[in-house]
Amino acid sequence: WVLAAPLGVTTTPGNGFIELNWSEPGTNLCADAVIPQLPFNDIGSNVGMGDDWLVQGSQGADFAYMLILNSQTTLDVTVCSALTDYDPKLEIFTANAECIETTTGHYNDDNACEFSGLHSSLLGVQLVPGSYYIVVDGYGGQEGNYEINVTHSDFAQISSPPSIRENIRYET
């Protein structure tokens, strides 16, 4: 019998004490991997993965990371890396117990970076406490290798995410 590690570990300093919070381990049926803490870095691939998430614009193989947040958090999520070798897309979802997804509206297909104008980034994403799924997909069903970084952001999102209609218009 193996006990799984706690999820969503956070600490809060104050008054000479450090408060430690976490979510109990559980079965993760919706994601391919779990983000145990921030900052997070992973080298992955969507090659040969199933098309489990309805990422905006186009469908194809995807890889999902589960992230549990215990407090309101502003994140930067990026696949901007020399190790990313295709045109990826990023979208953040919530899901029910049956893994039926609902988009948070945080989606990006292209965000110019030092390695490519086709690598995706979500910067200054504000999320309330809850369970989230960060999905890496490929434009037009593309597959490949990527490096993902998920970190706390110093950037505060200025406006709400673009509408699904605007994202579809951009992709076409």
N, C-alpha and C positions, 0 to 999 in steps of 0.2 A: 504494500500500500504506500503510495507516494502522496505527500501533502503538497499541493500547489502553492506557489508564492502568492502573497497578497497583491492586489492590483491597485493602481491609482494612488501610490504612496506620495504624501505631501507633508511638508513640515512648515510650522509657523513659529518664528522666534518671538519672545516677549517676556518681560518681567523676570528674566533670569532662568526661564524654562523654555524648552522647545516642545511644542505640541506636535505629535505625530498622528496622522490620520491615514486610513487606508480602507479599501473595499475588500471584502472577503473574496477568496478565490472562488471561481465558479467555472462551469463548463462554457467554453466559448464556441458556439456553433456557427456564428456568422462570419468570423474573420479567419484569415490565414495565419496571423501572428498577433501578438499582444505587445503594446508599448508599455513596459513596466514602469518607466519613469522618464522625466524630461531632464536634460536634453536627451534625444534619442537619435541614433544613426543606424542605418541598415543598408547593406548591399543586397539587392534582390533582383527578381526577374518575374515577368508575367508570361514568359514563354511556356506554352502548354497548359496554362491555368484555365479554369472555366470562366464563362461569362456570367458571373453571379450578381453583378450590380448594374443597374440601369444608369450608367454615367451619361451625362448630357452629350448630345451631338452625334455620337456614333458608338457602336457596340463592338466589343472584342474581349479578349482575355484580360482579366484584372486580378490584382492582388490587394487584399484588404487588411488594414491594421486596426485593431480595437484600442481605443484610448478612453480611460475612465477619468473624469475630472471631478474633484471634490469641491472645487471653488471656481468662481468665474475666472477665466484665463484668457489671455490674448496670446495667440500662437503665430509662428512662422512655420510653414511647411513648404519644403522645396525639394525638387529632384535636379536642381542645377548642379551638375557635377561632370567632371571629365569621364566618369565611369558610366554615365547615362548615354546609351548608344542608339536611341530611337526618339520619336516624337511622343512623349508621354502627356497624359492629362491627369489632373488631380480633382477629386471632389470629396466633400465631407458629408456623411449621412448620419442619421440615427436609424434604429431598426427596432421592431417589436420582437417578441419571443420567437416568432416564426421566421425571423430574418427578413421581413417585408420592410424595405427601406423607404425612408423619407429624406429628401435632400434638405440640407441646411441652407442651400443657395450658394454656398462657398464652392466655387468651381473655377478652374483655370486650365486653358489649353496651351497658350503660349505666353511666356513672360521672359523677355530678353535677359540673358545673363552672360557672364564672361565666356561661357563655353558654347552657347548656342541660343539663337532667338526662338528655338522651338521647345526649350525646357520649361517646365511649369513651376510656378510658385504661388502660394497663397500667403500673403503677408498681412499681418495685423488682424488676424481672424479672432473675433471675440466670441467665446463660447461660455455658456452657463454650465453649472454642474450637471453631469450626466454621462452617458455612454455614447461614444462617437466611433465612427468607422471612417478612416482615411483610406480612400481607394485610389490606387495607381492603375490607370488604364492606358490605352494607346490611341492616338488620333487615327481614325479610319481603320481601326482594328489592328494597328501595328503592335508588334511584340518586341521585347528586347530586355536589356539589363539596365538597372538604374541604381543610383544611390539616393536615399531619402534622408533628410534631416528634419526633425521636428523639435522646435525650441520655443522657449518663452520669448515673446516679442516685446521690444521697446517701442514698436510702431503701433499707434492707435489707429484703427480703421476709421476713416473719415466719413464714409458713406456706407449704405447697405449694399449687399452683394448685387450684381446685375441680375436682371430677370432671366428666367429660362429662355424666353423668346429672344432676348438680346444675345445670349450665348449661342443659340442655334443659328441666328443670323450671322454671327461672327464665323462659325465653323463652315457655313455654306459659302 
